[in-house]
Amino acid sequence: MPLAVCATPIGNLEDVTLRVLAELREAAVVLCEDTRRTKGLLDRHGIQAKLVSYHQHNEAQRTAELLPRLEAGERVALVSDAGLPGVNDPGARLISAALEAGVPVTVLPGPSAVETALVASGLVGERYQFLGYLPRGEKALGALWSELRSWRHPAVAFESPRRLPATLRSLAATLPDRPVAVCRELTKRFEEVVRGTAAEVAARFPEPPKGELTLVVGAAEAEDGPADAAGALAAVIELVAAGVPRRQAADVVARLARISRNTLYAESLKNG
């Protein structure tokens, strides 16, 4: 039997897939970060399973214990507290060990905080960069923001509520006009997405919020070319004439054309 890597809900317990539920019912053992949290998911869907803890502090030990059982054909499912194991969560060690031992690995996809936040932010593009957990310390953050200065694609990162205010202040100090979204408690009852420039969003979070967070930093604006700027300006003027509020029109066109919305807004005022 293959090792089954199962994605679990990032918040709402109804988001689990039918394939994952079927696998958890059939597994001889379910490896999980927090047995209490996984038990809550299983109880919600009427599943009884043998749960074994598998987290960053016992990952090496558990891998050594479970590999012979996998090689013997035992059915093992691997889950994390939320999302897909191995992506900023325990699991990569066991997956690698299983593949090296010739044990097949199957991945049962499901909810993703990264892609959910990216789409909810409104900053999605043709590509994006996942940063994992943001580095700690002002110097390391400053170096990252400097790197992001020229990126032409959005970036998604995880951050703790406790560090979020300082992180946003650091970002705003380097890239105050960069579009940003803080996605809090995704898929849960009190889901919130705060959008704006880095400076605006930093002002919204002077104190640490509650809940799990995903931060999306928008792409850098491309250099304005004469032809692109002229076409974008014409589009804004046309939208305003059709009744769209000027600031909204400038924001929409700027995102599509990848040029400065502030410049576009100001030029549209001069030209009608």
C-alpha positions as CSV (number, residue, x, y, z in Angstrom):
1,M,0.0,0.0,0.0
2,P,1.2,3.5,-0.7
3,L,1.8,6.2,1.9
4,A,-1.2,8.4,1.6
5,V,-0.4,12.1,2.2
6,C,-3.8,13.8,3.0
7,A,-4.6,17.4,2.9
8,T,-6.9,18.6,5.7
9,P,-9.1,21.7,6.1
10,I,-7.4,25.0,6.8
11,G,-10.3,26.1,9.0
12,N,-13.8,24.9,8.0
13,L,-14.1,21.2,8.7
14,E,-16.5,20.8,5.8
15,D,-13.7,21.5,3.3
16,V,-12.2,18.0,3.6
17,T,-12.5,15.9,0.4
18,L,-14.4,12.7,0.0
19,R,-11.1,10.9,-1.0
20,V,-9.4,12.0,2.2
21,L,-12.3,10.9,4.4
22,A,-12.3,7.5,2.7
23,E,-8.6,7.1,3.2
24,L,-8.8,8.1,6.9
25,R,-11.5,5.5,7.4
26,E,-9.4,2.7,5.8
27,A,-6.0,3.5,7.3
28,A,-4.5,1.2,9.9
29,V,-2.8,4.3,11.4
30,V,-3.1,8.0,10.9
31,L,-0.1,10.1,11.6
32,C,-0.9,13.7,12.7
33,E,0.7,16.7,14.3
34,D,-1.8,17.1,17.1
35,T,-3.9,14.1,17.9
36,R,-6.5,16.3,19.6
37,R,-7.0,18.5,16.5
38,T,-7.2,15.5,14.1
39,K,-9.6,13.7,16.4
40,G,-11.9,16.8,16.1
41,L,-11.9,16.4,12.3
42,L,-12.6,12.7,12.6
43,D,-15.3,13.0,15.1
44,R,-17.0,15.6,13.0
45,H,-17.2,13.1,10.1
46,G,-17.9,10.0,12.2
47,I,-14.5,8.3,11.7
48,Q,-12.7,6.1,14.2
49,A,-9.0,5.7,13.6
50,K,-5.8,4.9,15.4
51,L,-4.0,8.2,15.8
52,V,-0.2,8.5,16.2
53,S,1.6,11.8,16.8
54,Y,4.0,12.9,14.1
55,H,5.5,16.4,14.6
56,Q,8.8,18.2,14.3
57,H,10.1,17.0,17.6
58,N,9.6,13.2,16.9
59,E,9.7,13.2,13.1
60,A,13.0,11.3,12.9
61,Q,11.9,8.7,15.5
62,R,8.5,8.1,13.9
63,T,10.0,7.8,10.4
64,A,12.3,5.0,11.7
65,E,9.3,3.3,13.4
66,L,6.9,3.6,10.5
67,L,9.1,2.8,7.5
68,P,9.2,-1.0,8.2
69,R,5.5,-1.0,8.5
70,L,5.1,0.8,5.2
71,E,7.5,-1.6,3.5
72,A,5.4,-4.5,4.9
73,G,2.3,-3.1,3.1
74,E,0.5,-1.5,6.1
75,R,-1.9,1.3,5.2
76,V,-0.7,4.6,6.6
77,A,-2.2,8.0,6.2
78,L,-0.3,11.2,7.0
79,V,-2.0,14.5,7.9
80,S,-1.0,17.8,9.4
81,D,-3.1,20.2,11.5
82,A,-4.1,22.1,8.4
83,G,-3.3,21.9,4.7
84,L,-0.9,19.5,3.0
85,P,1.8,17.7,5.0
86,G,5.4,18.6,3.9
87,V,4.6,22.2,3.0
88,N,5.8,24.1,6.1
89,D,4.5,21.2,8.1
90,P,6.1,17.8,9.2
91,G,6.0,15.1,6.6
92,A,8.9,15.7,4.1
93,R,11.2,13.3,6.0
94,L,8.8,10.4,5.9
95,I,7.8,11.0,2.3
96,S,11.5,11.0,1.2
97,A,12.3,7.9,3.2
98,A,9.3,6.1,1.8
99,L,10.3,6.9,-1.8
100,E,13.9,5.9,-1.2
101,A,12.7,2.6,0.2
102,G,10.6,2.0,-2.9
103,V,7.3,2.6,-1.1
104,P,4.8,4.4,-3.4
105,V,3.5,7.8,-2.2
106,T,0.1,9.1,-3.2
107,V,-1.0,12.7,-2.5
108,L,-4.7,13.5,-1.9
109,P,-5.0,17.2,-2.5
110,G,-7.2,19.6,-0.8
111,P,-7.4,23.1,0.8
112,S,-4.4,25.4,0.6
113,A,-4.0,28.5,2.7
114,V,-1.5,29.9,0.2
115,E,-3.7,29.7,-2.9
116,T,-6.9,30.6,-0.9
117,A,-5.2,33.8,0.4
118,L,-3.7,34.6,-3.0
119,V,-7.1,34.5,-4.7
120,A,-8.9,36.3,-1.9
121,S,-6.3,39.1,-1.9
122,G,-7.2,40.1,-5.5
123,L,-3.4,40.3,-6.2
124,V,-3.2,37.0,-8.1
125,G,-1.0,37.0,-11.3
126,E,0.3,34.4,-13.8
127,R,2.9,33.3,-11.2
128,Y,3.6,33.8,-7.5
129,Q,6.3,33.1,-5.0
130,F,5.7,31.3,-1.7
131,L,8.0,32.5,1.1
132,G,7.0,30.1,3.9
133,Y,7.3,31.7,7.3
134,L,8.8,35.2,7.2
135,P,12.3,35.6,8.7
136,R,12.6,37.1,12.2
137,G,14.5,40.3,12.9
138,E,14.5,43.7,11.3
139,K,17.6,43.2,9.3
140,A,16.4,39.9,7.7
141,L,13.0,41.5,6.9
142,G,14.6,44.6,5.4
143,A,16.7,42.4,3.1
144,L,13.6,40.5,1.9
145,W,11.7,43.7,1.2
146,S,14.6,45.0,-0.8
147,E,14.5,41.8,-2.8
148,L,10.8,42.1,-3.4
149,R,11.2,45.7,-4.6
150,S,11.7,44.6,-8.2
151,W,9.6,41.4,-8.2
152,R,6.9,41.4,-11.0
153,H,4.8,38.7,-9.3
154,P,3.0,38.5,-5.9
155,A,4.5,36.8,-2.9
156,V,2.6,34.8,-0.2
157,A,3.9,34.2,3.3
158,F,2.9,33.0,6.7
159,E,3.3,35.2,9.8
160,S,2.4,34.9,13.4
161,P,-0.2,37.3,14.9
162,R,2.3,38.5,17.5
163,R,4.9,39.6,14.9
164,L,2.5,40.9,12.3
165,P,2.4,44.6,13.4
166,A,6.2,44.9,13.4
167,T,6.4,43.0,10.0
168,L,3.9,45.4,8.4
169,R,5.7,48.5,9.8
170,S,9.0,47.1,8.4
171,L,7.3,46.5,5.0
172,A,5.7,50.0,5.0
173,A,9.0,51.6,5.7
174,T,10.6,50.1,2.6
175,L,7.6,49.7,0.2
176,P,4.8,52.0,1.5
177,D,2.8,52.0,-1.7
178,R,3.0,48.2,-2.4
179,P,-0.4,46.5,-2.4
180,V,-0.8,44.1,0.5
181,A,-3.5,41.8,1.9
182,V,-3.6,40.3,5.3
183,C,-5.9,37.2,5.3
184,R,-7.0,36.2,8.7
185,E,-8.9,33.1,9.8
186,L,-9.5,31.9,6.2
187,T,-12.6,29.7,5.7
188,K,-13.6,30.2,9.4
189,R,-16.6,32.1,10.8
190,F,-14.7,35.3,11.4
191,E,-12.7,35.3,8.1
192,E,-11.3,38.7,7.3
193,V,-9.2,40.0,4.4
194,V,-7.7,43.5,4.9
195,R,-6.5,45.0,1.6
196,G,-4.6,48.3,0.8
197,T,-1.1,49.7,0.5
198,A,1.5,48.5,2.9
199,A,1.3,51.8,4.8
200,E,-2.5,51.6,5.0
201,V,-2.6,48.0,6.2
202,A,0.2,48.6,8.7
203,A,-2.0,51.4,10.2
204,R,-4.9,48.9,10.5
205,F,-2.8,46.6,12.7
206,P,-1.1,48.6,15.5
207,E,-1.7,45.6,17.8
208,P,-1.5,41.8,17.2
209,P,-4.7,40.4,15.8
210,K,-6.2,37.0,16.8
211,G,-6.2,34.0,14.6
212,E,-4.1,32.4,11.8
213,L,-2.7,34.7,9.2
214,T,-1.5,34.6,5.6
215,L,0.2,37.7,4.1
216,V,0.1,38.5,0.4
217,V,2.4,41.2,-1.0
218,G,1.5,42.4,-4.5
219,A,3.8,42.6,-7.5
220,A,6.0,45.6,-8.2
221,E,4.6,48.0,-10.8
222,A,6.2,47.8,-14.2
223,E,8.0,50.9,-15.5
224,D,5.5,53.0,-17.4
225,G,6.1,53.0,-21.1
226,P,4.6,55.9,-23.3
227,A,2.3,53.6,-25.2
228,D,1.1,51.6,-22.2
229,A,0.5,54.8,-20.2
230,A,-1.5,56.4,-23.0
231,G,-3.7,53.3,-23.4
232,A,-4.2,52.9,-19.7
233,L,-5.1,56.6,-19.3
234,A,-7.6,56.3,-22.2
235,A,-9.2,53.3,-20.5
236,V,-9.6,55.2,-17.2
237,I,-11.2,58.1,-18.9
238,E,-13.6,55.8,-20.7
239,L,-14.6,54.1,-17.5
240,V,-15.1,57.4,-15.7
241,A,-17.3,58.5,-18.6
242,A,-19.3,55.3,-18.2
243,G,-20.0,56.1,-14.5
244,V,-17.2,54.2,-12.7
245,P,-15.7,56.2,-9.8
246,R,-12.4,57.7,-10.9
247,R,-10.3,56.1,-8.1
248,Q,-11.8,52.7,-8.7
249,A,-11.3,53.0,-12.4
250,A,-7.6,54.0,-11.9
251,D,-7.1,51.1,-9.5
252,V,-8.6,48.5,-11.8
253,V,-6.7,49.6,-14.9
254,A,-3.4,50.0,-13.0
255,R,-3.6,46.4,-11.8
256,L,-4.2,45.1,-15.3
257,A,-1.6,47.4,-17.0
258,R,0.9,47.0,-14.2
259,I,1.5,50.7,-14.0
260,S,1.3,53.3,-11.2
261,R,-2.2,53.8,-10.0
262,N,-1.3,57.2,-8.4
263,T,0.1,58.5,-11.6
264,L,-2.8,57.2,-13.6
265,Y,-5.3,58.8,-11.3
266,A,-3.5,62.2,-11.4
267,E,-3.2,62.1,-15.2
268,S,-6.9,61.3,-15.5
269,L,-7.8,64.4,-13.5
270,K,-5.9,66.5,-16.0
271,N,-7.5,64.9,-19.0
272,G,-11.1,64.7,-18.0
